[in-house]
Amino acid sequence: MSDQSNNTGGNGGGGGNAGLAFIVGGVVVVLAIIAYFVFAGGMGTQDKNVDVDLNLPEVSAPDVPTPAPAE
């Protein structure tokens, strides 16, 4: 019977990237969901008619004081 050996390139193990791949995949999915809501308008269309009417009293600056007459 022949011996089976796995040559992994000298670091003695592999599979350490499985957790990293899972995290990167999750980040990609979250970014795709965010991009959908930002670029496609999200959950249906909403009527966005905004009417702002401000009725403010007129503001005037105080009168400039006149200089005192020279003596």
Biopython code that builds the backbone (N, CA, C, O; Angstrom):
import numpy as np
from Bio.PDB.StructureBuilder import StructureBuilder

atoms = [
    (1, "MET", "N", (0.836, -1.161, 0.000)),
    (1, "MET", "CA", (0.000, 0.000, 0.000)),
    (1, "MET", "C", (0.892, 1.240, 0.000)),
    (1, "MET", "O", (1.945, 1.257, 0.638)),
    (2, "SER", "N", (0.464, 2.269, -0.717)),
    (2, "SER", "CA", (1.289, 3.477, -0.819)),
    (2, "SER", "C", (0.876, 4.476, 0.250)),
    (2, "SER", "O", (-0.281, 4.543, 0.665)),
    (3, "ASP", "N", (1.836, 5.225, 0.666)),
    (3, "ASP", "CA", (1.578, 6.260, 1.667)),
    (3, "ASP", "C", (1.007, 7.496, 0.979)),
    (3, "ASP", "O", (1.442, 7.889, -0.104)),
    (4, "GLN", "N", (0.033, 8.087, 1.631)),
    (4, "GLN", "CA", (-0.541, 9.315, 1.097)),
    (4, "GLN", "C", (-0.038, 10.481, 1.929)),
    (4, "GLN", "O", (-0.099, 10.460, 3.159)),
    (5, "SER", "N", (0.458, 11.494, 1.241)),
    (5, "SER", "CA", (0.926, 12.670, 1.957)),
    (5, "SER", "C", (0.367, 13.913, 1.273)),
    (5, "SER", "O", (0.272, 13.987, 0.048)),
    (6, "ASN", "N", (0.018, 14.840, 2.068)),
    (6, "ASN", "CA", (-0.482, 16.103, 1.548)),
    (6, "ASN", "C", (0.613, 17.145, 1.717)),
    (6, "ASN", "O", (0.991, 17.492, 2.836)),
    (7, "ASN", "N", (1.107, 17.629, 0.619)),
    (7, "ASN", "CA", (2.126, 18.662, 0.664)),
    (7, "ASN", "C", (1.432, 20.011, 0.570)),
    (7, "ASN", "O", (0.864, 20.363, -0.463)),
    (8, "THR", "N", (1.487, 20.754, 1.654)),
    (8, "THR", "CA", (0.755, 22.016, 1.697)),
    (8, "THR", "C", (1.655, 23.213, 1.483)),
    (8, "THR", "O", (1.197, 24.347, 1.619)),
    (9, "GLY", "N", (2.882, 23.009, 1.161)),
    (9, "GLY", "CA", (3.733, 24.135, 0.847)),
    (9, "GLY", "C", (4.619, 24.585, 1.986)),
    (9, "GLY", "O", (5.275, 25.619, 1.864)),
    (10, "GLY", "N", (4.669, 23.873, 3.063)),
    (10, "GLY", "CA", (5.627, 24.190, 4.097)),
    (10, "GLY", "C", (5.065, 24.844, 5.349)),
    (10, "GLY", "O", (5.763, 24.885, 6.363)),
    (11, "ASN", "N", (3.839, 25.356, 5.332)),
    (11, "ASN", "CA", (3.338, 25.974, 6.555)),
    (11, "ASN", "C", (2.652, 24.966, 7.464)),
    (11, "ASN", "O", (2.222, 25.323, 8.561)),
    (12, "GLY", "N", (2.543, 23.741, 7.041)),
    (12, "GLY", "CA", (2.055, 22.686, 7.914)),
    (12, "GLY", "C", (0.559, 22.604, 8.044)),
    (12, "GLY", "O", (0.083, 21.843, 8.886)),
    (13, "GLY", "N", (-0.203, 23.322, 7.285)),
    (13, "GLY", "CA", (-1.646, 23.231, 7.414)),
    (13, "GLY", "C", (-2.331, 24.110, 6.389)),
    (13, "GLY", "O", (-1.704, 24.933, 5.721)),
    (14, "GLY", "N", (-3.597, 23.919, 6.288)),
    (14, "GLY", "CA", (-4.382, 24.717, 5.365)),
    (14, "GLY", "C", (-5.775, 24.865, 5.933)),
    (14, "GLY", "O", (-6.050, 24.369, 7.025)),
    (15, "GLY", "N", (-6.632, 25.516, 5.240)),
    (15, "GLY", "CA", (-7.998, 25.672, 5.697)),
    (15, "GLY", "C", (-8.189, 26.839, 6.639)),
    (15, "GLY", "O", (-9.297, 27.064, 7.125)),
    (16, "GLY", "N", (-7.148, 27.573, 6.903)),
    (16, "GLY", "CA", (-7.268, 28.724, 7.773)),
    (16, "GLY", "C", (-7.994, 29.878, 7.099)),
    (16, "GLY", "O", (-8.409, 30.829, 7.760)),
    (17, "ASN", "N", (-8.145, 29.791, 5.794)),
    (17, "ASN", "CA", (-8.808, 30.852, 5.063)),
    (17, "ASN", "C", (-10.316, 30.650, 4.974)),
    (17, "ASN", "O", (-11.020, 31.502, 4.432)),
    (18, "ALA", "N", (-10.821, 29.542, 5.495)),
    (18, "ALA", "CA", (-12.252, 29.285, 5.419)),
    (18, "ALA", "C", (-13.031, 30.319, 6.237)),
    (18, "ALA", "O", (-14.082, 30.785, 5.795)),
    (19, "GLY", "N", (-12.545, 30.674, 7.390)),
    (19, "GLY", "CA", (-13.205, 31.685, 8.209)),
    (19, "GLY", "C", (-13.153, 33.053, 7.559)),
    (19, "GLY", "O", (-14.126, 33.807, 7.598)),
    (20, "LEU", "N", (-12.019, 33.371, 6.962)),
    (20, "LEU", "CA", (-11.878, 34.647, 6.268)),
    (20, "LEU", "C", (-12.801, 34.716, 5.066)),
    (20, "LEU", "O", (-13.402, 35.757, 4.801)),
    (21, "ALA", "N", (-12.919, 33.614, 4.337)),
    (21, "ALA", "CA", (-13.822, 33.592, 3.182)),
    (21, "ALA", "C", (-15.272, 33.766, 3.617)),
    (21, "ALA", "O", (-16.051, 34.421, 2.924)),
    (22, "PHE", "N", (-15.638, 33.195, 4.742)),
    (22, "PHE", "CA", (-16.995, 33.348, 5.264)),
    (22, "PHE", "C", (-17.277, 34.810, 5.629)),
    (22, "PHE", "O", (-18.351, 35.333, 5.332)),
    (23, "ILE", "N", (-16.316, 35.455, 6.266)),
    (23, "ILE", "CA", (-16.485, 36.862, 6.653)),
    (23, "ILE", "C", (-16.573, 37.753, 5.423)),
    (23, "ILE", "O", (-17.434, 38.631, 5.358)),
    (24, "VAL", "N", (-15.698, 37.540, 4.448)),
    (24, "VAL", "CA", (-15.721, 38.347, 3.224)),
    (24, "VAL", "C", (-17.030, 38.130, 2.469)),
    (24, "VAL", "O", (-17.591, 39.081, 1.924)),
    (25, "GLY", "N", (-17.521, 36.900, 2.430)),
    (25, "GLY", "CA", (-18.804, 36.625, 1.787)),
    (25, "GLY", "C", (-19.949, 37.351, 2.474)),
    (25, "GLY", "O", (-20.847, 37.865, 1.806)),
    (26, "GLY", "N", (-19.928, 37.399, 3.794)),
    (26, "GLY", "CA", (-20.954, 38.122, 4.528)),
    (26, "GLY", "C", (-20.910, 39.614, 4.266)),
    (26, "GLY", "O", (-21.952, 40.258, 4.149)),
    (27, "VAL", "N", (-19.709, 40.166, 4.175)),
    (27, "VAL", "CA", (-19.563, 41.595, 3.876)),
    (27, "VAL", "C", (-20.092, 41.900, 2.479)),
    (27, "VAL", "O", (-20.743, 42.924, 2.272)),
    (28, "VAL", "N", (-19.819, 41.022, 1.524)),
    (28, "VAL", "CA", (-20.303, 41.224, 0.156)),
    (28, "VAL", "C", (-21.826, 41.202, 0.127)),
    (28, "VAL", "O", (-22.436, 42.015, -0.567)),
    (29, "VAL", "N", (-22.447, 40.298, 0.859)),
    (29, "VAL", "CA", (-23.909, 40.217, 0.889)),
    (29, "VAL", "C", (-24.498, 41.473, 1.522)),
    (29, "VAL", "O", (-25.481, 42.012, 1.014)),
    (30, "VAL", "N", (-23.919, 41.946, 2.614)),
    (30, "VAL", "CA", (-24.417, 43.158, 3.276)),
    (30, "VAL", "C", (-24.277, 44.362, 2.353)),
    (30, "VAL", "O", (-25.195, 45.178, 2.268)),
    (31, "LEU", "N", (-23.153, 44.489, 1.662)),
    (31, "LEU", "CA", (-22.973, 45.603, 0.732)),
    (31, "LEU", "C", (-23.947, 45.525, -0.438)),
    (31, "LEU", "O", (-24.413, 46.558, -0.919)),
    (32, "ALA", "N", (-24.260, 44.328, -0.898)),
    (32, "ALA", "CA", (-25.235, 44.190, -1.974)),
    (32, "ALA", "C", (-26.627, 44.630, -1.523)),
    (32, "ALA", "O", (-27.353, 45.266, -2.288)),
    (33, "ILE", "N", (-26.999, 44.303, -0.307)),
    (33, "ILE", "CA", (-28.308, 44.715, 0.219)),
    (33, "ILE", "C", (-28.357, 46.231, 0.375)),
    (33, "ILE", "O", (-29.356, 46.857, 0.022)),
    (34, "ILE", "N", (-27.295, 46.823, 0.898)),
    (34, "ILE", "CA", (-27.251, 48.279, 1.040)),
    (34, "ILE", "C", (-27.318, 48.952, -0.320)),
    (34, "ILE", "O", (-28.030, 49.944, -0.482)),
    (35, "ALA", "N", (-26.591, 48.432, -1.300)),
    (35, "ALA", "CA", (-26.617, 49.008, -2.648)),
    (35, "ALA", "C", (-28.011, 48.919, -3.253)),
    (35, "ALA", "O", (-28.429, 49.833, -3.963)),
    (36, "TYR", "N", (-28.733, 47.845, -2.988)),
    (36, "TYR", "CA", (-30.100, 47.724, -3.505)),
    (36, "TYR", "C", (-30.984, 48.834, -2.950)),
    (36, "TYR", "O", (-31.722, 49.474, -3.699)),
    (37, "PHE", "N", (-30.914, 49.065, -1.645)),
    (37, "PHE", "CA", (-31.767, 50.087, -1.039)),
    (37, "PHE", "C", (-31.360, 51.495, -1.472)),
    (37, "PHE", "O", (-32.215, 52.373, -1.593)),
    (38, "VAL", "N", (-30.075, 51.720, -1.704)),
    (38, "VAL", "CA", (-29.619, 53.054, -2.093)),
    (38, "VAL", "C", (-29.959, 53.347, -3.547)),
    (38, "VAL", "O", (-30.484, 54.417, -3.854)),
    (39, "PHE", "N", (-29.666, 52.407, -4.448)),
    (39, "PHE", "CA", (-29.791, 52.680, -5.874)),
    (39, "PHE", "C", (-31.157, 52.321, -6.458)),
    (39, "PHE", "O", (-31.562, 52.914, -7.457)),
    (40, "ALA", "N", (-31.870, 51.378, -5.872)),
    (40, "ALA", "CA", (-33.147, 50.955, -6.435)),
    (40, "ALA", "C", (-34.336, 51.598, -5.719)),
    (40, "ALA", "O", (-35.479, 51.357, -6.109)),
    (41, "GLY", "N", (-34.110, 52.378, -4.723)),
    (41, "GLY", "CA", (-35.215, 53.039, -4.038)),
    (41, "GLY", "C", (-35.761, 52.242, -2.875)),
    (41, "GLY", "O", (-36.676, 52.715, -2.201)),
    (42, "GLY", "N", (-35.255, 51.085, -2.614)),
    (42, "GLY", "CA", (-35.675, 50.325, -1.448)),
    (42, "GLY", "C", (-37.045, 49.703, -1.583)),
    (42, "GLY", "O", (-37.365, 49.114, -2.615)),
    (43, "MET", "N", (-37.849, 49.826, -0.558)),
    (43, "MET", "CA", (-39.141, 49.157, -0.462)),
    (43, "MET", "C", (-40.232, 50.015, -1.099)),
    (43, "MET", "O", (-40.942, 50.737, -0.399)),
    (44, "GLY", "N", (-40.364, 49.941, -2.381)),
    (44, "GLY", "CA", (-41.427, 50.668, -3.064)),
    (44, "GLY", "C", (-41.106, 52.147, -3.222)),
    (44, "GLY", "O", (-40.114, 52.654, -2.698)),
    (45, "THR", "N", (-41.965, 52.805, -3.947)),
    (45, "THR", "CA", (-41.747, 54.231, -4.155)),
    (45, "THR", "C", (-42.613, 55.025, -3.192)),
    (45, "THR", "O", (-43.718, 54.612, -2.842)),
    (46, "GLN", "N", (-42.112, 56.132, -2.783)),
    (46, "GLN", "CA", (-42.830, 57.003, -1.874)),
    (46, "GLN", "C", (-42.978, 58.365, -2.534)),
    (46, "GLN", "O", (-42.085, 58.823, -3.245)),
    (47, "ASP", "N", (-44.118, 59.007, -2.290)),
    (47, "ASP", "CA", (-44.351, 60.340, -2.815)),
    (47, "ASP", "C", (-43.592, 61.328, -1.936)),
    (47, "ASP", "O", (-43.888, 61.461, -0.748)),
    (48, "LYS", "N", (-42.632, 62.009, -2.507)),
    (48, "LYS", "CA", (-41.772, 62.890, -1.729)),
    (48, "LYS", "C", (-41.997, 64.342, -2.124)),
    (48, "LYS", "O", (-41.075, 65.005, -2.600)),
    (49, "ASN", "N", (-43.203, 64.839, -1.934)),
    (49, "ASN", "CA", (-43.492, 66.244, -2.181)),
    (49, "ASN", "C", (-43.349, 66.988, -0.869)),
    (49, "ASN", "O", (-44.159, 66.827, 0.043)),
    (50, "VAL", "N", (-42.321, 67.797, -0.785)),
    (50, "VAL", "CA", (-42.057, 68.545, 0.431)),
    (50, "VAL", "C", (-42.321, 70.012, 0.146)),
    (50, "VAL", "O", (-41.759, 70.577, -0.792)),
    (51, "ASP", "N", (-43.178, 70.632, 0.956)),
    (51, "ASP", "CA", (-43.504, 72.040, 0.793)),
    (51, "ASP", "C", (-43.176, 72.745, 2.102)),
    (51, "ASP", "O", (-43.810, 72.497, 3.128)),
    (52, "VAL", "N", (-42.187, 73.619, 2.058)),
    (52, "VAL", "CA", (-41.763, 74.345, 3.249)),
    (52, "VAL", "C", (-42.157, 75.801, 3.071)),
    (52, "VAL", "O", (-41.729, 76.452, 2.117)),
    (53, "ASP", "N", (-42.965, 76.310, 3.979)),
    (53, "ASP", "CA", (-43.424, 77.696, 3.921)),
    (53, "ASP", "C", (-43.095, 78.352, 5.255)),
    (53, "ASP", "O", (-43.676, 78.015, 6.286)),
    (54, "LEU", "N", (-42.162, 79.286, 5.222)),
    (54, "LEU", "CA", (-41.753, 79.969, 6.442)),
    (54, "LEU", "C", (-42.229, 81.409, 6.389)),
    (54, "LEU", "O", (-41.853, 82.162, 5.490)),
    (55, "ASN", "N", (-43.044, 81.786, 7.338)),
    (55, "ASN", "CA", (-43.504, 83.162, 7.471)),
    (55, "ASN", "C", (-42.842, 83.754, 8.700)),
    (55, "ASN", "O", (-43.326, 83.596, 9.821)),
    (56, "LEU", "N", (-41.735, 84.432, 8.477)),
    (56, "LEU", "CA", (-40.967, 84.995, 9.571)),
    (56, "LEU", "C", (-41.139, 86.509, 9.589)),
    (56, "LEU", "O", (-41.297, 87.132, 8.539)),
    (57, "PRO", "N", (-41.109, 87.098, 10.775)),
    (57, "PRO", "CA", (-41.202, 88.567, 10.836)),
    (57, "PRO", "C", (-39.922, 89.192, 10.279)),
    (57, "PRO", "O", (-38.844, 88.600, 10.322)),
    (58, "GLU", "N", (-40.082, 90.410, 9.757)),
    (58, "GLU", "CA", (-38.927, 91.103, 9.200)),
    (58, "GLU", "C", (-38.012, 91.551, 10.331)),
    (58, "GLU", "O", (-38.469, 92.076, 11.346)),
    (59, "VAL", "N", (-36.744, 91.340, 10.144)),
    (59, "VAL", "CA", (-35.761, 91.720, 11.156)),
    (59, "VAL", "C", (-34.955, 92.879, 10.598)),
    (59, "VAL", "O", (-34.434, 92.808, 9.485)),
    (60, "SER", "N", (-34.855, 93.957, 11.388)),
    (60, "SER", "CA", (-34.070, 95.105, 10.947)),
    (60, "SER", "C", (-32.932, 95.340, 11.933)),
    (60, "SER", "O", (-33.038, 95.036, 13.121)),
    (61, "ALA", "N", (-31.862, 95.880, 11.416)),
    (61, "ALA", "CA", (-30.706, 96.173, 12.262)),
    (61, "ALA", "C", (-30.993, 97.436, 13.058)),
    (61, "ALA", "O", (-31.750, 98.295, 12.605)),
    (62, "PRO", "N", (-30.406, 97.555, 14.223)),
    (62, "PRO", "CA", (-30.617, 98.775, 15.013)),
    (62, "PRO", "C", (-29.964, 99.963, 14.313)),
    (62, "PRO", "O", (-29.041, 99.809, 13.514)),
    (63, "ASP", "N", (-30.475, 101.158, 14.640)),
    (63, "ASP", "CA", (-29.903, 102.374, 14.056)),
    (63, "ASP", "C", (-28.475, 102.579, 14.530)),
    (63, "ASP", "O", (-28.117, 102.248, 15.660)),
    (64, "VAL", "N", (-27.673, 103.133, 13.638)),
    (64, "VAL", "CA", (-26.293, 103.427, 13.985)),
    (64, "VAL", "C", (-26.285, 104.713, 14.821)),
    (64, "VAL", "O", (-26.890, 105.707, 14.419)),
    (65, "PRO", "N", (-25.620, 104.707, 15.959)),
    (65, "PRO", "CA", (-25.620, 105.920, 16.789)),
    (65, "PRO", "C", (-24.856, 107.048, 16.091)),
    (65, "PRO", "O", (-23.846, 106.821, 15.426)),
    (66, "THR", "N", (-25.362, 108.253, 16.260)),
    (66, "THR", "CA", (-24.684, 109.421, 15.674)),
    (66, "THR", "C", (-23.554, 109.845, 16.592)),
    (66, "THR", "O", (-23.695, 109.818, 17.815)),
    (67, "PRO", "N", (-22.445, 110.232, 16.009)),
    (67, "PRO", "CA", (-21.317, 110.655, 16.876)),
    (67, "PRO", "C", (-21.640, 111.953, 17.603)),
    (67, "PRO", "O", (-22.398, 112.793, 17.119)),
    (68, "ALA", "N", (-21.059, 112.083, 18.741)),
    (68, "ALA", "CA", (-21.253, 113.302, 19.549)),
    (68, "ALA", "C", (-20.579, 114.483, 18.856)),
    (68, "ALA", "O", (-19.527, 114.322, 18.237)),
    (69, "PRO", "N", (-21.174, 115.656, 18.957)),
    (69, "PRO", "CA", (-20.556, 116.835, 18.320)),
    (69, "PRO", "C", (-19.197, 117.131, 18.920)),
    (69, "PRO", "O", (-18.980, 116.960, 20.119)),
    (70, "ALA", "N", (-18.286, 117.578, 18.071)),
    (70, "ALA", "CA", (-16.933, 117.905, 18.551)),
    (70, "ALA", "C", (-16.968, 119.186, 19.352)),
    (70, "ALA", "O", (-17.706, 120.110, 19.010)),
    (71, "GLU", "N", (-16.199, 119.257, 20.391)),
    (71, "GLU", "CA", (-16.179, 120.436, 21.265)),
    (71, "GLU", "C", (-15.060, 121.362, 20.920)),
    (71, "GLU", "O", (-14.899, 122.402, 21.558)),
]
sb = StructureBuilder()
sb.init_structure("model")
sb.init_model(0)
sb.init_chain("A")
sb.init_seg("    ")
for serial, (resi, resn, name, xyz) in enumerate(atoms, 1):
    if name == "N":
        sb.init_residue(resn, " ", resi, " ")
    sb.init_atom(name, np.array(xyz, "f"), 0.0, 1.0, " ", f" {name:<3s}", serial, name[0])
structure = sb.get_structure()
